Amino acid sequence: MKLVVAIIQDKDAPRILEALTQQGYRATKLASTGGFLRDGNTTLLLCVEDHEVDAVTETIGKLGKSREKLVTPMAPVGGPMDSYVPYPVEVVVGGATMFVSPVERFEKF
């Protein structure tokens, strides 16, 4: 068995969860926050058989869309604030980050 940990954007979570449920997978949904943009994310935990990993990662990868977003950079730490003018910068956000780990033991009560 494998543990799939998928970090996705909140906007993509309903579509991904619906698709996984229709395929017969169960997932635990956790609210999380990204460290770079401090935006809301969803972290999914799935325990699947080894041969199901590719199907799960394909579904998540297909529905976890990356998109461009305008963000205002934070002021530099320790620098002069009077000359700092924050201009919005376009960055790519979203998509999915997945980790797959072996599961030594799985029990459901």
N, C-alpha and C positions, 0 to 999 in steps of 0.2 A: 504494500500500500504506500501511497504518497500523500503528503500534505502539500496542497497548493495554497499559497498565500498570494493574493492578487490585490494590488493597490490601484484603485481606479478613481476617476473623477466622479463626484456626486451626480453630475449630470448624466453619466453613462450607467449608473448603478441600476435603475429600474429595468432598462433594456437587457442588461447582462443577466440580472437575476431572473427575469422572465424566461430568457432563452435557456439558461441552465436548468431551471425548474421544468420546462417543457421537455428537456432531454433526460430528465429523471435524476438530476443531481440535487443534493442538498447543500446549502451554504449557510455559514454563520456570517452575519453582516455586523461589522464594527465601524463606528464613526472614528475617523482619524483626521489629522491635520498635516498638511505638507510643511516641510521645514523651510523651503525656499520662498514660496509666495504666501505661506500661511493660509492657504485656501482649504476648504473642506474637502476631504477625500472619503472614500469608503474602502475599507479593507475587508476582503472576503476570505474566509477560511473554508477549504473543501478537503475532505479526505476521500480519495478515489483509488481505484485499483490501478496498478502500473500501466496497463494497456489503455486506460481511459485518460491519461494525462494529456496526450496530444489533442484529443477531441475537446477537452476543457480549455486548454491554452489557445486552441484555434478559435473557439467561440469568444473567449474574452478578448483576444487580440483583434478579432474582426469587429467587435462592437465597441471596444474602447478606443474612441477616436481622439486623435490629437487635434488641437486647434490653436489659433494664434490669439494672444490676449495682450492688451496694452497695460503695462504696469509702470508705476512711478518708482524709480529707485530710491532707496533710503539714503539719507544724508551720511557722508563719510564720518566715521568715528574719529574724534580728535582733530578734525580739520576745521578751517574757518567756515562758519555758517553764513557769513554775509555775502560771500561770492558764490555760494552753491545755489543753482537754479535747477530744480528737478524737472527734466523733460521726460514724458512718457516714452517707454521703450517697448517694442513689440517682442514678445517671447512665445515660444511654442510650449503649450501646456497640454496635459491630458495624456491619452494613450493608456497603457497599462504597464505596471511593473510587477513581475511575477517571480516568486521563489518556489522551487519544488524541492522538498526534502523527504527522505525516507521516514516511514512511520514504523517504529519498532513494535508498538502495541496500540490497538484500537478497541475500545469497548463502548457499547451503547446500552444504557440502562433504561 
